[in-house]
């Protein structure tokens, strides 16, 4: 795999979380990023793949988006009336989270698995291939966006699903997966989501298929883990002091 960012046989942590509130999900992702970055040059620090779901009515907006633009620029009915809106630590556009799973990948810079010349683009390419294989395992024909065949949507779109970027997954002409990233010294966080497409698949089946696809496409081994005590404490603090607060979510 010429565009792989992994070395075959790498070990990853797999964290499978139940549906949680929007603020909790974002706090956990940042906690894993920060603890991984803090580990610095430790060669035993492994990548972490987290697959999770949202409580009903969750919406995440990109780090740099203006809340007034998001709320004022979307057509009525796009956001659920009871939507819990949270600002992500990563960039990108607004994502309305349905019953489909989201995922995050935290890649330590010095783990021995990271090939920095591929960078974030390489991670997007890898995850795009994982998503297409996962959905393919469930009988859906999914492709990666090809800019030569499909025009890019307006870059002014506030909804992620309306803006096409390289390595986005396309099903029946519609975007069904997207990604955004954030670098921190010592680690990189990529957050992504997958929709349930036409409703013919179940979220639990998609989660299982995604894990299997990562093993096959990335050539890695996944070991089930839970958050460390440090990650649990940090995520609780980040939730209380950041992601659950209006000051953070409406900072722009």
N, C-alpha and C positions, 0 to 999 in steps of 0.2 A: 504494500500500500504506500505509494509514493507520497501521499499527502497526510499520512498518519503522523500524529504528534506523540504517539506512544511507542515504547519498546515492547515487543511481544512478551507476554508472560508477566507483565506488571500486575501488582496486587492493588485493588481499590477497595475502599470501604463502601458498602451499600447501606444506606439508611432509608427505610421505608416508614413514612409517617402517616398517621390517620388524618382525616380532614381536620383542619385547624383554622383559626381566625387569621385574617389577612396580616395583621400586625405580628402575630406569632410566626407565621411562615417567613416573613422578611427578616425578622430578628434572628431566627435560627440560621438562615443562609449567611447573614453577615457574621454571626458568631463563629461559624465554621471557617469562613474566610479569614477572620482576624486571628483565630487560634492557629490556623495553618501558617499564615504569614509570620506570626510571632515565633513559630518553630524555626524560621530562618533557614539556615543551611543544613539542618538535620537531615541526614541521608535516609533515615527510616520514616520520614513523613510521607504518607501515601495519599493519592488523590481520593476525594470523597464524592460519591454520586448519591444524591438525595432525590427521592421521588415522593411527591406529596400531593395532597388535594386541598381544596379550599372549603370553608364553610359556605353555605348558600349566599349569593349576592355579593361576591368579592370582585373588586376591580383594582388592578395595579396600574400606576402611571409611571412613566419614565422619570429618572432622577432630575432631568433638566426641564421637564414639561411645566407649564404654568397651569395651576389648578383652574383658574378662571377661563383659560383657553379651552381646557378639556371639557369643563362643564358647559361652557357657552357655545362651543363649536360642534357639539354632537347633536344629532337629530333626536327628537323625543322618542323614548322607548328603547334606545340603544342600551342605556344603563338601567338596571333593575331599580325599582323605587327604594328598596331597602339596601342598596349597595353599600358595602363597607369599602371605602376607597383608601388605598395605602400607596405611598410613594416608595418605589423600589430603590435599592442601592445601585442598580444598573440603569443604563440609559434606555433608549428606545421609546416606543409609543404606547398608548393605552391598551391594556389587555382586559377584556371582559372574560373572566374565568368561569367556564361552564363546568360540567361534571367531569371533564377530562383532566388528566393529571398534569402537573407541572414538574419540572426537575431542575436541579442545580448541580453543577460540576465545579468543585474547587480543586484547582490544579496547583500543587506546590512547585515552585520554580526549580528547586534543587533536589527533587525526589529521585532523580534518575529516570523518571518516566517522561519528563517534559523535554521537548525539542524546541527551544525558543525561536529558531528561525521560522517555524510554522506559525507561532503566535496565536492570536485570537482567531484569525481567519482559519487557521488549521483546525482549531477547536470547533468552529461553526461547521466546517466541512464534515468533520467526524460525526458531530451530533446530528447533522442533517441526514447522513447515511444511516445512522442508527434509527432515526425516526422512520425513514422510508422502509427499512427492513422490518421494524416492529409492526408497522401497519400492513406490510406485505405478508407477514406471518399470519395476520388475521383475515387475509383474503382481499385486501384493498390494494388497488393499483395506484401507487403514489410516486411522484417524481420530484426531483429537485428543480427549483425555478431556473429556467434558462432564459437569460436576458435577450438572446437572439430570436426567441420564439414568442415570448410574451412581454408586452410592454410593462415597464415599472409603473406602479400607481403613483399618484401625486405625492411628492415628498412632504407636502403640507398636511397630509392626512394625520389625524390625531389618534386613529385606531391602528394598532399593529396589524390587524387582519386585513387592512386595506392598503398596506404598503409592502411591496415585494422587494426582497433583498436576496443576494446570493445565498444559496444553501437553504432557503425556505422550502418547506415541503408543500407540494401542491396536489390536491385531490379534486378531480372534476372541475378544474379551473379555479379552485378556491384555496387560499392559503390556510393550512391546518396546523402549522407549527412555526415558531419564530424564536429568536434568541437575542440576548443582550448581555454585555459583559462589563466587568469592572476589574481593573488591575490594582493590586496593593503590593507594596514591596514584599517580595517573597512568595506571592500567590496570585492566582487569577480566579475570579468567579464568573461563571457563565450561567445565566438563568434562562430557562426555556419553558415552553408549554406545548401541549398537543391537544387538539380538540377531538371529540368523539366522531368527527366527520358526519356521516349521515345517520347516526344513531343506531347503526346495526351492530356495534360492538359495545362491550361492557368495560367500564373503567378498570376493573380488576384484571381483566384479560389483557388490556393494553399495558398496564403496569408490568405484568409478567413478561409480555412480549418485548417491552422496552429493555428490561434487564437482560433478557436472553440476547437481544440484538447487540447490546453494548459488549457483552462477552465475545460474541462472534466477530463483530466489525472491528472493535478496538484490539482484539486479541489479548484481553485482560482476564483476571480472575476476580470475582466479586465475593466478598465475605460480609455477611450480615453483621451490622453493628448498631448500637444506639449512641446517642450523644454522650461525650465524655462529661464528667462533672464540671469541668471548666467551661465547656460549651453550653451546658444547661444553665449555669449561673450567668454567663455572659449574655445568652439569649434572653433570659428573664429581665436582665437589666436593660438591654437594648429595647425590648418591647415596652417596658414601663417608661423609659426616659427618652424614647425616640419614636418608634413606629406607631405607638398608640396615641401620640400627641398631635393636636392640630398644628402646633408650631412647626413640626416636621412635615406633615402631609400637605400643608398649605404654605410652605416656606417660599414658594414662587407663585 
